[in-house]
Amino acid sequence: MIYIASPYLDPDPKVMEKRFEFVEAYMAHGLKEYRPLTSDDFLISPIVLFHEMAKKYNLPKDAVFWWNYNISLMRLCSHMQVLQIPGWKNSMGVQREIGFMTGCKKLIDYIEV
């Protein structure tokens, strides 16, 4: 699996929604255009997995709350793609995810969008 890292948290809920929509569209495009051939090709994003649930059930949106979930997902993944959307460099969550995957010596691809 390929872990998709991207910024999420922002004081403006509209920015968070746009970030979610971007990652969701990125994953949908990947599914349409590049059908996974093996389990190493599957894309997974905690934002796509948990955004709607977090909104619906008023769950915390911060990276600290989700860190254990994210670690569990990253451990299952062969590598990571970092989506370089505005805010990725300043995102505590993205930087922690990069640090974790670096520590695991897993490949990290930086995707310009």
C-alpha positions in Angstrom: 0.0 0.0 0.0 1.0 3.6 -0.6 0.3 6.0 2.2 -0.9 9.4 1.1 0.4 12.3 3.3 -1.2 15.7 2.9 -2.0 18.6 5.2 -5.4 18.8 6.8 -5.9 20.9 9.9 -6.6 24.6 9.3 -8.5 27.3 11.3 -10.8 27.6 8.3 -13.1 24.6 7.8 -13.4 25.4 4.1 -9.7 24.9 3.7 -10.0 21.5 5.4 -12.8 20.5 3.1 -10.9 21.6 0.0 -7.9 19.6 1.2 -10.0 16.5 1.7 -11.7 16.9 -1.7 -8.3 17.2 -3.3 -6.9 14.1 -1.8 -10.1 12.2 -2.5 -9.9 13.3 -6.2 -6.2 12.3 -6.3 -7.1 8.8 -5.1 -10.1 8.5 -7.4 -7.9 9.4 -10.4 -5.4 6.8 -9.3 -8.1 4.2 -9.1 -9.4 5.1 -12.5 -6.2 5.5 -14.4 -3.8 3.1 -12.7 -5.7 0.1 -11.5 -3.7 -1.4 -8.7 -1.9 -4.6 -9.9 -0.7 -5.7 -6.5 -1.4 -4.8 -2.9 1.7 -2.5 -3.1 -0.1 -0.3 -5.5 -3.2 0.5 -3.4 -3.4 4.1 -2.2 -4.6 4.8 1.4 -5.2 8.2 3.0 -6.2 8.8 6.6 -7.9 12.0 5.5 -10.1 10.2 3.0 -10.8 7.4 5.5 -11.7 9.6 8.5 -12.7 13.1 7.3 -16.5 12.5 6.9 -16.6 10.4 10.1 -14.8 13.2 12.0 -17.3 15.8 10.8 -20.4 13.6 11.4 -19.4 12.6 14.9 -17.5 15.7 15.9 -14.2 13.9 16.4 -11.0 15.8 16.9 -9.3 17.0 13.7 -5.8 17.3 14.9 -2.8 15.1 14.0 -2.2 14.2 17.7 -5.5 12.5 18.1 -5.1 10.5 14.9 -1.4 9.7 15.3 -1.8 6.1 16.5 -4.2 5.3 13.6 -1.8 6.9 11.2 1.2 4.9 12.5 -0.8 1.7 12.1 -1.6 2.6 8.5 2.0 3.6 7.7 3.4 0.4 9.1 1.3 -1.5 6.6 2.5 0.6 3.7 5.5 0.0 1.4 6.1 3.7 0.9 4.6 7.2 1.1 3.5 9.9 -1.3 3.6 13.4 0.1 1.1 15.6 -1.8 2.8 19.0 -2.0 -0.4 21.0 -1.7 -0.3 24.4 0.1 0.5 24.0 3.7 2.4 20.6 3.5 5.7 22.0 4.6 4.2 23.6 7.8 1.9 20.7 8.6 2.9 19.1 11.9 1.1 15.9 10.9 2.8 15.6 7.5 6.2 16.3 9.0 5.7 13.7 11.7 4.6 11.2 9.0 7.7 11.9 6.9 9.8 11.5 10.0 8.2 8.2 10.9 8.6 6.8 7.3 12.2 8.0 7.2 12.9 6.2 10.5 11.4 3.0 9.0 13.6 3.5 5.9 10.6 3.5 3.6 10.6 5.2 0.3 9.0 8.7 0.2 7.9 10.3 -3.1 7.1 14.0 -3.2 4.3 14.7 -5.6 4.1 18.2 -7.1 0.5 19.1 -7.7 
